Amino acid sequence: MRRAVSSSIVGGGIGSISWVVNMTVDAAYGRLDPADHLLEIARRLGLTERGVGLMTAVDVRTCNSASQDGASAWATVGVRRPVWAAGFARGAPGSVRPGPGTINLVAGVPVRLSDAALVNAVATITEAKVQALLDGGVHGTGTATDAVCVVCREDGLEEQFAGPRSIWGARLAQVAYDAVSAGVARQRG
């Protein structure tokens, strides 16, 4: 078992998990019960305890990974329909674009993070994702369906910080940046 924080529709929040699944769905996915669908797939895979389930129209076989000094990140990157986080309310031009797109980002560290550090880790890797998008020429802060998951140990001394200037936050930021940058480059050809 591991501790995790996630924004996913299955296993979202903070808690113990035993698995993470990132599932490819068709770009025209139309089921109205995605959480039930993910749980059906998990059961078919023999995954019975609590876990995290994510969906993407990106082929998960093109997952990009990066690691540095114990921190790791895996990203499936679809940026064909980027949005600006604050653009919808303002009606910003280009705030919705046609075509599939999701960035699912899973990151892990080999230490225990406090609840506050887990939340801080989400902010840190999200900031790194946005930096990678902007550096890659993507005009947006992500997509409307992005999800994130950070996994850590359940035991051991608790790390209290995961911001970009902490040891583990800096490592998470770098691996998230590297994985998303590789995904943007792959998608852009």
Short mmCIF file of the C-alpha atoms (twelve columns), coordinates in Angstrom:
data_MODEL
# 
_entry.id   MODEL 
# 
loop_
_atom_site.group_PDB 
_atom_site.id 
_atom_site.type_symbol 
_atom_site.label_atom_id 
_atom_site.label_alt_id 
_atom_site.label_comp_id 
_atom_site.label_asym_id 
_atom_site.label_seq_id 
_atom_site.Cartn_x 
_atom_site.Cartn_y 
_atom_site.Cartn_z 
_atom_site.pdbx_PDB_model_num 
ATOM 1   C CA . MET A 1   0.000   0.000  0.000   1 
ATOM 2   C CA . ARG A 2   1.003   3.595  -0.669  1 
ATOM 3   C CA . ARG A 3   -0.371  7.011  0.286   1 
ATOM 4   C CA . ALA A 4   -1.625  9.183  -2.524  1 
ATOM 5   C CA . VAL A 5   -3.344  12.409 -3.395  1 
ATOM 6   C CA . SER A 6   -5.262  12.558 -6.627  1 
ATOM 7   C CA . SER A 7   -7.737  14.659 -8.570  1 
ATOM 8   C CA . SER A 8   -8.981  11.585 -10.454 1 
ATOM 9   C CA . ILE A 9   -12.598 10.423 -10.598 1 
ATOM 10  C CA . VAL A 10  -11.623 7.103  -8.999  1 
ATOM 11  C CA . GLY A 11  -9.518  7.332  -5.862  1 
ATOM 12  C CA . GLY A 12  -9.554  11.110 -5.724  1 
ATOM 13  C CA . GLY A 13  -8.556  12.833 -2.496  1 
ATOM 14  C CA . ILE A 14  -5.926  11.665 -0.006  1 
ATOM 15  C CA . GLY A 15  -5.700  8.069  1.179   1 
ATOM 16  C CA . SER A 16  -4.075  4.672  0.920   1 
ATOM 17  C CA . ILE A 17  -4.017  2.981  -2.482  1 
ATOM 18  C CA . SER A 18  -2.670  -0.242 -3.924  1 
ATOM 19  C CA . TRP A 19  -2.860  0.536  -7.661  1 
ATOM 20  C CA . VAL A 20  -2.935  3.253  -10.324 1 
ATOM 21  C CA . VAL A 21  -4.517  2.685  -13.744 1 
ATOM 22  C CA . ASN A 22  -4.343  5.141  -16.632 1 
ATOM 23  C CA . MET A 23  -6.782  3.904  -19.278 1 
ATOM 24  C CA . THR A 24  -7.021  4.907  -22.928 1 
ATOM 25  C CA . VAL A 25  -10.538 5.618  -24.166 1 
ATOM 26  C CA . ASP A 26  -11.759 6.450  -27.633 1 
ATOM 27  C CA . ALA A 27  -11.712 10.154 -28.538 1 
ATOM 28  C CA . ALA A 28  -15.505 9.920  -28.921 1 
ATOM 29  C CA . TYR A 29  -15.951 8.335  -25.464 1 
ATOM 30  C CA . GLY A 30  -19.584 8.795  -24.527 1 
ATOM 31  C CA . ARG A 31  -20.222 6.817  -21.349 1 
ATOM 32  C CA . LEU A 32  -21.827 8.897  -18.618 1 
ATOM 33  C CA . ASP A 33  -20.479 6.656  -15.847 1 
ATOM 34  C CA . PRO A 34  -16.677 6.896  -16.194 1 
ATOM 35  C CA . ALA A 35  -16.024 6.053  -12.529 1 
ATOM 36  C CA . ASP A 36  -18.073 2.865  -12.814 1 
ATOM 37  C CA . HIS A 37  -16.302 2.039  -16.074 1 
ATOM 38  C CA . LEU A 38  -12.855 2.456  -14.480 1 
ATOM 39  C CA . LEU A 39  -13.875 0.278  -11.530 1 
ATOM 40  C CA . GLU A 40  -15.143 -2.415 -13.940 1 
ATOM 41  C CA . ILE A 41  -11.759 -2.400 -15.678 1 
ATOM 42  C CA . ALA A 42  -9.927  -2.545 -12.337 1 
ATOM 43  C CA . ARG A 43  -11.995 -5.573 -11.274 1 
ATOM 44  C CA . ARG A 44  -11.232 -7.277 -14.613 1 
ATOM 45  C CA . LEU A 45  -7.544  -6.711 -13.895 1 
ATOM 46  C CA . GLY A 46  -7.951  -8.284 -10.439 1 
ATOM 47  C CA . LEU A 47  -7.463  -4.986 -8.605  1 
ATOM 48  C CA . THR A 48  -9.732  -5.126 -5.576  1 
ATOM 49  C CA . GLU A 49  -8.400  -2.663 -3.016  1 
ATOM 50  C CA . ARG A 50  -8.634  1.135  -3.253  1 
ATOM 51  C CA . GLY A 51  -6.749  2.632  -6.169  1 
ATOM 52  C CA . VAL A 52  -6.578  5.563  -8.533  1 
ATOM 53  C CA . GLY A 53  -8.148  5.421  -11.988 1 
ATOM 54  C CA . LEU A 54  -7.509  7.927  -14.764 1 
ATOM 55  C CA . MET A 55  -8.765  8.145  -18.361 1 
ATOM 56  C CA . THR A 56  -7.277  9.703  -21.458 1 
ATOM 57  C CA . ALA A 57  -7.782  9.722  -25.206 1 
ATOM 58  C CA . VAL A 58  -3.992  9.501  -25.502 1 
ATOM 59  C CA . ASP A 59  -2.574  6.047  -26.209 1 
ATOM 60  C CA . VAL A 60  -1.071  5.094  -22.839 1 
ATOM 61  C CA . ARG A 61  1.634   3.125  -24.641 1 
ATOM 62  C CA . THR A 62  3.125   6.552  -25.474 1 
ATOM 63  C CA . CYS A 63  3.495   7.414  -21.793 1 
ATOM 64  C CA . ASN A 64  6.542   9.560  -21.100 1 
ATOM 65  C CA . SER A 65  8.553   8.998  -17.939 1 
ATOM 66  C CA . ALA A 66  11.344  10.736 -16.097 1 
ATOM 67  C CA . SER A 67  13.210  10.086 -12.863 1 
ATOM 68  C CA . GLN A 68  15.745  11.889 -10.744 1 
ATOM 69  C CA . ASP A 69  17.250  10.945 -7.381  1 
ATOM 70  C CA . GLY A 70  14.296  8.778  -6.343  1 
ATOM 71  C CA . ALA A 71  11.478  10.932 -7.732  1 
ATOM 72  C CA . SER A 72  9.616   9.662  -10.803 1 
ATOM 73  C CA . ALA A 73  6.873   10.926 -13.093 1 
ATOM 74  C CA . TRP A 74  4.775   9.383  -15.837 1 
ATOM 75  C CA . ALA A 75  2.743   11.565 -18.181 1 
ATOM 76  C CA . THR A 76  0.304   10.899 -20.974 1 
ATOM 77  C CA . VAL A 77  0.133   14.161 -22.857 1 
ATOM 78  C CA . GLY A 78  -2.628  15.263 -25.190 1 
ATOM 79  C CA . VAL A 79  -2.495  18.970 -25.982 1 
ATOM 80  C CA . ARG A 80  -4.724  19.271 -29.019 1 
ATOM 81  C CA . ARG A 81  -7.290  21.252 -27.046 1 
ATOM 82  C CA . PRO A 82  -5.471  23.370 -24.488 1 
ATOM 83  C CA . VAL A 83  -7.295  25.837 -22.282 1 
ATOM 84  C CA . TRP A 84  -6.267  28.708 -20.057 1 
ATOM 85  C CA . ALA A 85  -7.301  27.970 -16.471 1 
ATOM 86  C CA . ALA A 86  -8.883  31.407 -16.083 1 
ATOM 87  C CA . GLY A 87  -9.902  31.777 -19.724 1 
ATOM 88  C CA . PHE A 88  -13.410 30.311 -19.631 1 
ATOM 89  C CA . ALA A 89  -14.841 32.888 -17.261 1 
ATOM 90  C CA . ARG A 90  -13.452 35.700 -19.396 1 
ATOM 91  C CA . GLY A 91  -14.434 34.050 -22.661 1 
ATOM 92  C CA . ALA A 92  -10.789 34.153 -23.710 1 
ATOM 93  C CA . PRO A 93  -10.163 33.427 -27.374 1 
ATOM 94  C CA . GLY A 94  -9.151  29.816 -27.916 1 
ATOM 95  C CA . SER A 95  -10.392 28.703 -24.508 1 
ATOM 96  C CA . VAL A 96  -11.996 25.621 -26.123 1 
ATOM 97  C CA . ARG A 97  -10.568 23.771 -29.111 1 
ATOM 98  C CA . PRO A 98  -11.799 20.701 -30.977 1 
ATOM 99  C CA . GLY A 99  -10.157 17.289 -30.699 1 
ATOM 100 C CA . PRO A 100 -8.987  15.037 -27.877 1 
ATOM 101 C CA . GLY A 101 -6.651  16.187 -25.182 1 
ATOM 102 C CA . THR A 102 -5.812  15.274 -21.615 1 
ATOM 103 C CA . ILE A 103 -2.651  15.436 -19.552 1 
ATOM 104 C CA . ASN A 104 -2.556  12.751 -16.871 1 
ATOM 105 C CA . LEU A 105 0.430   13.087 -14.601 1 
ATOM 106 C CA . VAL A 106 1.406   10.476 -11.998 1 
ATOM 107 C CA . ALA A 107 4.423   11.143 -9.802  1 
ATOM 108 C CA . GLY A 108 6.019   9.314  -6.915  1 
ATOM 109 C CA . VAL A 109 8.633   9.674  -4.215  1 
ATOM 110 C CA . PRO A 110 10.213  7.031  -1.946  1 
ATOM 111 C CA . VAL A 111 9.470   8.974  1.264   1 
ATOM 112 C CA . ARG A 112 6.356   9.714  3.309   1 
ATOM 113 C CA . LEU A 113 4.775   13.121 2.687   1 
ATOM 114 C CA . SER A 114 2.445   14.808 5.170   1 
ATOM 115 C CA . ASP A 115 -1.052  15.653 3.936   1 
ATOM 116 C CA . ALA A 116 0.034   19.271 3.477   1 
ATOM 117 C CA . ALA A 117 3.141   18.183 1.551   1 
ATOM 118 C CA . LEU A 118 1.015   15.957 -0.714  1 
ATOM 119 C CA . VAL A 119 -1.194  18.936 -1.565  1 
ATOM 120 C CA . ASN A 120 1.906   21.091 -2.038  1 
ATOM 121 C CA . ALA A 121 3.339   18.420 -4.370  1 
ATOM 122 C CA . VAL A 122 0.220   18.677 -6.554  1 
ATOM 123 C CA . ALA A 123 0.730   22.437 -6.832  1 
ATOM 124 C CA . THR A 124 4.451   22.021 -7.552  1 
ATOM 125 C CA . ILE A 125 4.070   19.471 -10.333 1 
ATOM 126 C CA . THR A 126 1.155   21.401 -11.814 1 
ATOM 127 C CA . GLU A 127 3.343   24.498 -11.965 1 
ATOM 128 C CA . ALA A 128 6.068   22.420 -13.650 1 
ATOM 129 C CA . LYS A 129 3.488   21.061 -16.134 1 
ATOM 130 C CA . VAL A 130 2.440   24.597 -17.067 1 
ATOM 131 C CA . GLN A 131 6.087   25.625 -17.443 1 
ATOM 132 C CA . ALA A 132 6.681   22.657 -19.781 1 
ATOM 133 C CA . LEU A 133 3.604   23.547 -21.826 1 
ATOM 134 C CA . LEU A 134 4.620   27.175 -22.228 1 
ATOM 135 C CA . ASP A 135 8.233   26.236 -23.045 1 
ATOM 136 C CA . GLY A 136 6.849   23.773 -25.622 1 
ATOM 137 C CA . GLY A 137 4.784   26.458 -27.344 1 
ATOM 138 C CA . VAL A 138 1.395   25.282 -26.063 1 
ATOM 139 C CA . HIS A 139 -0.965  28.217 -25.615 1 
ATOM 140 C CA . GLY A 140 -2.728  27.158 -22.433 1 
ATOM 141 C CA . THR A 141 -2.200  25.973 -18.880 1 
ATOM 142 C CA . GLY A 142 -3.469  22.457 -19.560 1 
ATOM 143 C CA . THR A 143 -6.687  20.876 -20.772 1 
ATOM 144 C CA . ALA A 144 -10.157 20.819 -19.245 1 
ATOM 145 C CA . THR A 145 -9.775  17.163 -18.236 1 
ATOM 146 C CA . ASP A 146 -6.245  16.953 -16.782 1 
ATOM 147 C CA . ALA A 147 -5.703  14.786 -13.706 1 
ATOM 148 C CA . VAL A 148 -2.811  14.395 -11.287 1 
ATOM 149 C CA . CYS A 149 -1.754  11.750 -8.778  1 
ATOM 150 C CA . VAL A 150 1.171   11.875 -6.334  1 
ATOM 151 C CA . VAL A 151 2.168   8.648  -4.581  1 
ATOM 152 C CA . CYS A 152 4.446   8.276  -1.561  1 
ATOM 153 C CA . ARG A 153 5.312   5.802  1.204   1 
ATOM 154 C CA . GLU A 154 2.903   5.106  4.035   1 
ATOM 155 C CA . ASP A 155 5.605   4.722  6.677   1 
ATOM 156 C CA . GLY A 156 8.709   6.553  7.807   1 
ATOM 157 C CA . LEU A 157 9.401   10.098 8.873   1 
ATOM 158 C CA . GLU A 158 7.033   12.599 7.300   1 
ATOM 159 C CA . GLU A 159 8.440   15.187 4.960   1 
ATOM 160 C CA . GLN A 160 6.590   18.441 5.696   1 
ATOM 161 C CA . PHE A 161 7.283   20.300 2.456   1 
ATOM 162 C CA . ALA A 162 7.040   19.603 -1.282  1 
ATOM 163 C CA . GLY A 163 7.293   23.088 -2.764  1 
ATOM 164 C CA . PRO A 164 9.729   23.764 -5.617  1 
ATOM 165 C CA . ARG A 165 12.563  24.749 -3.264  1 
ATOM 166 C CA . SER A 166 12.269  21.701 -0.996  1 
ATOM 167 C CA . ILE A 167 14.366  18.617 -1.756  1 
ATOM 168 C CA . TRP A 168 11.477  16.395 -2.870  1 
ATOM 169 C CA . GLY A 169 9.444   19.192 -4.414  1 
ATOM 170 C CA . ALA A 170 12.385  20.258 -6.584  1 
ATOM 171 C CA . ARG A 171 12.853  16.679 -7.765  1 
ATOM 172 C CA . LEU A 172 9.136   16.267 -8.463  1 
ATOM 173 C CA . ALA A 173 9.071   19.544 -10.390 1 
ATOM 174 C CA . GLN A 174 11.986  18.466 -12.571 1 
ATOM 175 C CA . VAL A 175 10.618  14.998 -13.405 1 
ATOM 176 C CA . ALA A 176 7.132   16.397 -14.089 1 
ATOM 177 C CA . TYR A 177 8.642   19.052 -16.361 1 
ATOM 178 C CA . ASP A 178 10.758  16.465 -18.195 1 
ATOM 179 C CA . ALA A 179 7.881   13.979 -18.686 1 
ATOM 180 C CA . VAL A 180 5.419   16.627 -19.905 1 
ATOM 181 C CA . SER A 181 8.048   18.250 -22.152 1 
ATOM 182 C CA . ALA A 182 8.761   14.873 -23.764 1 
ATOM 183 C CA . GLY A 183 5.027   14.348 -24.277 1 
ATOM 184 C CA . VAL A 184 4.562   17.753 -25.894 1 
ATOM 185 C CA . ALA A 185 7.524   17.105 -28.199 1 
ATOM 186 C CA . ARG A 186 6.172   13.654 -29.098 1 
ATOM 187 C CA . GLN A 187 2.707   14.962 -29.899 1 
ATOM 188 C CA . ARG A 188 4.004   17.901 -31.888 1 
ATOM 189 C CA . GLY A 189 6.192   15.555 -33.946 1 
# 
